Structures are given as C-alpha cells and as structure tokens.
Amino acid sequence: MKKLECIIRPFKLEDVKEALNNVGVHGMTVTEVRGFGRSRGHTELYRGSEYTIEFVPKLKLEIVVAEEKVDQVVDAVQQSASTGKIGDGKIFVLPIEETIRIRTGEKGPAAI
C-alpha cells in the first residue's frame, strides 16, 4: 500500500475528487494548509498598498491506495489538478506498512 499526499490549489478540489472517483478511489482526507515552494509566495496589491503573501493557501489530500493503483491515481490527480502555471502543487508517494480499520479490525487492503 502507498499513501499519496497531494498539495493542490483549493479551487481544483472538485475536479480532483471527480477524477479520483472515476478511477475507483472513494475516500480521502482533505486538510487546509498554507505554504510556499520555489516561488516563495507572491505579491498582491490591496487598497493601493503592495504586500507579500509568503504562505499561499493550498489543500492537502491524503489518499491510501493499493500499490497496483498508484500510477493510475497519480495520473488522475496530476491531470485534474494541473493549470499549467507555477504553484499547481506536488504529489508525494509514501510507503504504508499497515492499515487497520478500527471498527472491524480488518487489516491491509481490506481496511482501505
């Protein structure tokens, strides 16, 4: 099993959710986060004053999938979250040692 941590633009959530549903992913965790990458945020004009936004608002999706579905899920997220502009986000793929469903005690892929 693998865990995908996907950092995306907030307005792309519905597109990503629909793409994941189409490839058979029916569960995820969504967290509002703030951060910056290489671009170090951006500058905006507000009431005539210029100010820098260092921590840009993003969403972090956490998705656990079977190893054989990783490439399919990564492609779905990448295609649906992309705008082609700087700041589209990142996808991190991490190993998962074990998954246990609290209610039933099921383990492994059955617990997803």
N, C-alpha and C positions, 0 to 999 in steps of 0.2 A: 504494500500500500504506500501511497505517496500523499503528501499534503501540499497543496498549491496555495501559496499566499500571493494574492494578486492585488496590486495597488493600481486603482483606476480613477478616472475622472468621475465625480459624482453623477453627472448627467448621463453617463453611459451605463448606469446600473440596469435599467430595464432592458437595454439591448443585450447586455451580457447575460442577464437572467434568462431571457428568451433563448439565446444561443445554447446555454447550458441545459436548459430543459429539452431542447431539440436533440442533444447528444446523450440524454438519459441521466443527467445529474439533477437530483430533486432536492438537495439540501446543501446549505452553505451558511456561514456566519458572516455577517456584514458589520464592520466597525467604522465609525467616522474617525479619520486620522488626519494629522497635519504633518507636513514635512517638505523637504526640498531635495533636489538631486543636483546634477551638474549646473543647471541654470541658476541655482541659488535664489529661487523665487522670482519676483518681477516687480516692476514699478507701476503704480497707478496714480491717477490724478483725481483728487477729491476736493470739491469746493475751492478749486484754484491752487491747492497745495499738492505737491508731489510727495508720495511716501512709498516706502518699500515694503512689500509683503514677502517676508522671508519664509514663512511656513505656509505652504499652499494647502488648502483643504482637499483631501482625497478620501476615497473609500478603500478599505482593506477587506478583501474577500478571502475567507479561509474555506477550502474545499478539500475533502479527503476522498480519494478515488483508488480503485484497484490499479495496479501497475500497468495492465494492458490498456487502460483507458487514458493514461496520462497524455499521450501525444494528441489524441482526439480532443480532450478537454483544453489543453494548452492552445491548440489551433482555434477552437471556438472562442476562447477568451481573447486571444490576440486579434482575431479578425473583427470581433464585435466591439472591442474597446478602442480600437485604433481610430484616430482622427488624422493621422499623418503629421501631426505637429509635435514639437517638443513638449514634454510633460504628460505624454499618454500613460506612462506608468511602467511597472515591472511585473514579472511573474517569477516567483521563487518556487522551486520544486525541492521538497524536503522528504527524507525517509520517515516512515511511521513504523515503529516497532510493534505496536499492538493497539487494537481498538476494542473497547468493551462497552456494550450497551448496558447502561445502569439498570434499567427496568427488568430486563430478562437475563442478563449475564452472558448473552451471546458474545462471541469473540471473533476477531478477524473480519474479513469482508462481509460476513453476515450481519455484523454490527453497524455497518455503514447504512 
